Amino acid sequence: MHLAKQACNDSWRVFYTHDALVLHYHHETWRQIKRRFQREAIALRQIMPELHVSFMDAVRYWMAGVLSDFGSAISEKKFLRNLVSIPKYRFCQYYGAW
């Protein structure tokens, strides 16, 4: 985010590409996941201080994320095995945002 914002401030253009390679390797405890998202939220507030996430925004984002993830889990036949972890992960993600 910081790099993209700086590039735009310097009159560069930033593009999204759906086929960009992104590698994630997270073997963390729930506490570590929550802390990681809190650090990311703090960094985002420094990069974009004009961005504010209210409690209701966080609830809406959580619900949308959970429903989307449930849909993916159902289509991949992994719903029951992820029934608890999906809402828990999304909670960790949006807890630090507000």
C-alpha contacts under 8 A as a table, 3 or more apart, distances in Angstrom:
res1	aa1	res2	aa2	distance
1	M	4	A	5.14
1	M	5	K	6.05
1	M	44	L	7.51
1	M	47	I	7.27
2	H	5	K	5.20
2	H	6	Q	6.10
2	H	47	I	5.89
3	L	6	Q	5.14
3	L	7	A	6.07
4	A	7	A	5.05
4	A	8	C	6.21
4	A	14	V	6.41
5	K	8	C	5.16
5	K	9	N	6.14
5	K	47	I	7.81
6	Q	9	N	4.97
6	Q	10	D	6.19
7	A	10	D	5.05
7	A	11	S	6.45
7	A	12	W	5.02
7	A	13	R	6.83
7	A	14	V	7.31
8	C	11	S	5.01
8	C	12	W	4.97
8	C	13	R	5.85
8	C	14	V	7.02
9	N	12	W	7.26
17	T	20	A	5.68
28	E	31	R	7.86
28	E	32	Q	5.64
28	E	33	I	6.09
29	T	32	Q	5.12
29	T	33	I	6.23
30	W	33	I	5.00
30	W	34	K	6.16
30	W	89	Y	7.77
30	W	92	C	7.74
31	R	34	K	5.18
31	R	35	R	6.23
32	Q	35	R	5.06
32	Q	36	R	6.04
33	I	36	R	5.07
33	I	37	F	6.32
33	I	89	Y	7.77
33	I	92	C	6.56
33	I	93	Q	7.88
34	K	37	F	5.29
34	K	38	Q	6.19
34	K	92	C	4.56
34	K	93	Q	6.67
34	K	95	Y	7.66
34	K	96	G	7.56
35	R	38	Q	4.94
35	R	39	R	6.17
36	R	39	R	5.18
36	R	40	E	6.26
37	F	40	E	4.92
37	F	41	A	6.10
37	F	92	C	6.65
37	F	93	Q	5.37
37	F	94	Y	7.56
37	F	95	Y	7.99
37	F	96	G	6.22
37	F	97	A	7.91
38	Q	41	A	5.04
38	Q	42	I	6.24
38	Q	93	Q	7.79
38	Q	95	Y	7.45
38	Q	96	G	4.38
38	Q	97	A	6.92
39	R	42	I	5.09
39	R	43	A	6.19
39	R	96	G	7.91
40	E	43	A	5.05
40	E	44	L	6.09
41	A	44	L	5.01
41	A	45	R	6.21
41	A	96	G	5.90
41	A	97	A	5.18
42	I	45	R	5.16
42	I	46	Q	6.47
42	I	96	G	7.96
42	I	97	A	7.93
43	A	46	Q	5.14
43	A	47	I	6.23
44	L	47	I	4.98
44	L	48	M	5.75
44	L	49	P	7.58
45	R	48	M	5.17
45	R	49	P	4.81
45	R	50	E	7.81
45	R	51	L	6.86
46	Q	49	P	5.61
48	M	51	L	5.66
49	P	52	H	7.55
52	H	98	W	7.62
53	V	57	D	5.67
53	V	58	A	6.46
53	V	97	A	6.27
53	V	98	W	5.17
54	S	57	D	4.98
54	S	58	A	6.28
54	S	98	W	5.56
55	F	58	A	5.11
55	F	59	V	6.28
55	F	98	W	5.78
56	M	59	V	4.94
56	M	60	R	6.13
57	D	60	R	5.11
57	D	61	Y	6.08
58	A	61	Y	5.06
58	A	62	W	5.98
58	A	94	Y	5.63
58	A	95	Y	7.27
58	A	97	A	7.00
58	A	98	W	6.50
59	V	62	W	5.04
59	V	63	M	6.15
59	V	94	Y	7.94
60	R	63	M	5.14
60	R	64	A	6.12
61	Y	64	A	5.14
61	Y	65	G	6.02
61	Y	94	Y	7.33
62	W	65	G	5.16
62	W	66	V	6.02
62	W	87	P	7.73
62	W	90	R	5.71
62	W	91	F	6.45
62	W	94	Y	6.52
63	M	66	V	5.15
63	M	67	L	6.06
64	A	67	L	5.26
64	A	68	S	6.06
65	G	68	S	5.15
65	G	69	D	5.99
65	G	90	R	6.57
66	V	69	D	5.11
66	V	70	F	5.94
66	V	86	I	6.25
66	V	87	P	5.68
66	V	90	R	6.57
67	L	70	F	5.03
67	L	71	G	6.15
68	S	71	G	5.11
68	S	72	S	6.38
69	D	72	S	5.05
69	D	73	A	6.03
69	D	86	I	6.82
70	F	73	A	4.96
70	F	74	I	6.03
70	F	79	F	6.48
70	F	83	L	7.73
70	F	86	I	7.44
71	G	74	I	5.18
71	G	75	S	6.29
72	S	75	S	5.17
72	S	76	E	6.12
73	A	76	E	5.07
73	A	77	K	5.93
73	A	78	K	4.79
73	A	79	F	4.60
73	A	82	N	7.22
74	I	77	K	4.92
74	I	78	K	5.95
74	I	79	F	4.92
75	S	78	K	7.71
76	E	79	F	7.67
78	K	81	R	5.61
78	K	82	N	6.35
79	F	82	N	5.27
79	F	83	L	5.79
80	L	83	L	5.03
81	R	84	V	7.78
82	N	85	S	5.14
82	N	86	I	5.76
83	L	86	I	6.10
83	L	87	P	7.47
84	V	87	P	6.03
84	V	88	K	6.34
85	S	88	K	5.03
85	S	89	Y	5.86
86	I	89	Y	5.22
86	I	90	R	6.23
87	P	90	R	5.16
87	P	91	F	6.02
88	K	91	F	5.05
88	K	92	C	6.35
89	Y	92	C	5.15
89	Y	93	Q	6.25
90	R	93	Q	4.85
90	R	94	Y	6.30
91	F	94	Y	5.45
91	F	95	Y	5.68
92	C	95	Y	5.35
92	C	96	G	7.23
93	Q	96	G	6.83
93	Q	97	A	7.53
94	Y	97	A	5.06
94	Y	98	W	7.13
95	Y	98	W	6.36
